[in-house]
Amino acid sequence: MEKLNRTRYHTMNSWNNSTAPAYNLKVHHCINRNLQSKVFELMECENFYDEINDRMRMFDAQFDYKWQTGFNGRSGGYLVLYRGEIKDNHSFSYPGKTIKDSEVPAEVLRAFRNLAVWIVRHTENLAKHAQIKEESYCIQKTRKVIKQ
C-alpha cells in the first residue's frame, strides 16, 4: 500500500469553493504498482464494490448518518466525507457544503482514515488472492404483449 494522505476535494465544482476532507484512492495513487493491472481487472467485476459499499454504509450508520462517505470525481477516485442526515428512513448527504477539518470530530476523522486504509488493503488482498471467473446466466423476463 502506498502512503495515504488526507486532502481536500472540491465536492461540486472548483468554482463554488466547496471542499471536504478526502482520500485519493485512484489505483495508480495508492495501490502497489505490481498489483495495479489486476485491480483494474477486478474493478470490471460486477461484485467488486459490494464489500466496500457495505463498509461505507457501516461508517454512515456508525455516525447516525450525520457523517457519510462517498466516492466522487470524474473517475470516482476520491473517498470524500460528507455531512448528512436521515429523514423518513432515507439518508441524505450534502455534497455542496464545505466541511472544515476543524468541524469534524477526531473520532470521525480516525474512522474515515481507517475506512480508506481498509479499502486499499482489501483491494490489494483481492488482487493477491482472488480469481476472476466468467459465468453465464439467464434472466427470465415477463412482458406484456397485445394478442389479437
C-alpha positions in Angstrom: 0.0 0.0 0.0 1.3 3.4 -0.9 1.1 6.2 1.7 -2.3 7.7 2.1 -2.6 11.4 3.0 -5.9 13.2 3.6 -6.5 16.0 1.2 -9.3 18.5 0.3 -11.6 17.7 -2.5 -13.9 20.1 -4.4 -17.2 18.4 -3.8 -19.3 20.1 -6.5 -17.0 22.1 -8.9 -14.0 24.1 -8.1 -15.9 27.3 -8.9 -18.1 27.0 -5.8 -15.1 26.6 -3.5 -16.9 23.8 -1.6 -14.4 21.4 -0.2 -14.4 18.4 2.2 -11.8 16.0 3.6 -11.0 13.2 1.2 -8.5 10.5 0.3 -7.2 10.0 -3.2 -7.9 6.3 -3.8 -7.1 6.2 -7.5 -5.4 2.9 -8.4 -2.2 4.5 -9.6 -2.0 6.6 -6.5 -2.5 4.1 -3.6 -2.2 0.6 -4.9 1.2 -1.3 -5.1 2.5 -0.9 -8.6 2.8 -4.7 -9.1 -1.0 -5.2 -8.3 -2.4 -2.4 -10.4 -3.3 -4.3 -13.6 -5.1 -7.0 -11.5 -7.0 -4.3 -9.6 -8.2 -2.8 -12.9 -9.5 -6.3 -13.9 -11.2 -6.7 -10.6 -12.9 -3.4 -10.9 -14.6 -4.7 -14.1 -16.3 -7.4 -12.0 -19.9 -6.8 -11.1 -19.4 -7.5 -7.4 -16.2 -5.7 -6.8 -17.7 -2.8 -4.8 -20.1 -4.9 -2.7 -17.9 -5.2 0.4 -16.6 -1.7 0.0 -20.2 -0.3 -0.2 -21.1 -2.4 2.9 -18.2 -0.8 4.8 -19.2 2.6 3.7 -22.8 2.1 4.9 -21.5 0.8 8.2 -19.5 4.0 8.6 -22.6 6.1 7.8 -24.7 4.2 10.3 -21.9 4.4 13.0 -22.3 8.2 13.0 -26.1 8.2 12.7 -25.7 9.5 9.0 -24.5 12.9 10.3 -21.2 11.9 8.7 -21.2 9.9 5.4 -18.8 8.8 2.9 -19.0 8.5 -0.9 -16.8 8.3 -4.0 -16.5 11.4 -6.0 -14.6 12.6 -9.0 -14.7 12.1 -12.7 -13.5 8.5 -12.3 -14.8 8.1 -8.8 -11.3 8.0 -7.4 -11.8 10.1 -4.2 -13.3 8.9 -1.0 -15.0 12.0 0.4 -16.5 12.8 3.8 -19.9 14.5 3.7 -22.4 15.9 6.2 -25.8 14.2 6.1 -28.8 13.2 8.0 -31.6 10.6 7.9 -35.2 11.6 7.2 -38.2 9.3 6.7 -35.8 6.2 6.7 -33.8 7.7 3.8 -30.3 9.1 4.2 -29.3 12.3 2.5 -25.9 13.9 2.1 -25.0 17.5 1.4 -22.1 17.4 -1.1 -22.2 21.1 -1.8 -21.4 22.1 1.8 -17.8 22.9 2.8 -16.5 20.8 5.7 -13.5 22.2 7.5 -11.3 19.7 9.2 -11.7 21.5 12.5 -15.5 20.8 12.3 -15.1 17.1 12.2 -14.8 15.2 15.5 -11.4 13.4 15.8 -13.3 10.1 16.1 -14.9 10.6 12.7 -11.6 11.6 11.1 -10.0 8.4 12.6 -12.8 6.2 11.3 -12.6 7.9 7.9 -8.9 7.2 7.6 -9.4 3.6 8.8 -12.1 3.2 6.1 -9.7 4.5 3.4 -6.9 2.2 4.6 -9.3 -0.8 4.8 -10.5 -0.1 1.2 -6.9 -0.1 -0.1 -5.8 -3.2 1.9 -9.0 -5.1 0.9 -8.4 -4.3 -2.7 -4.7 -5.3 -2.6 -5.7 -8.5 -0.8 -8.2 -9.3 -3.6 -5.6 -8.6 -6.2 -3.2 -11.0 -4.5 -5.6 -13.9 -3.8 -8.9 -13.7 -5.7 -9.5 -15.3 -9.1 -11.7 -13.7 -11.7 -14.1 -16.2 -13.3 -16.6 -15.6 -16.1 -20.0 -17.1 -15.6 -23.1 -17.2 -17.8 -26.5 -16.6 -16.5 -30.0 -16.2 -17.9 -32.5 -13.6 -17.0 -36.1 -14.6 -17.1 -38.3 -11.6 -18.1 -42.0 -11.2 -18.2 -43.5 -8.9 -20.7 -46.9 -7.7 -21.8 -47.9 -8.2 -25.4 -51.0 -7.5 -27.5 -52.8 -10.6 -28.7 -55.4 -10.4 -31.5 
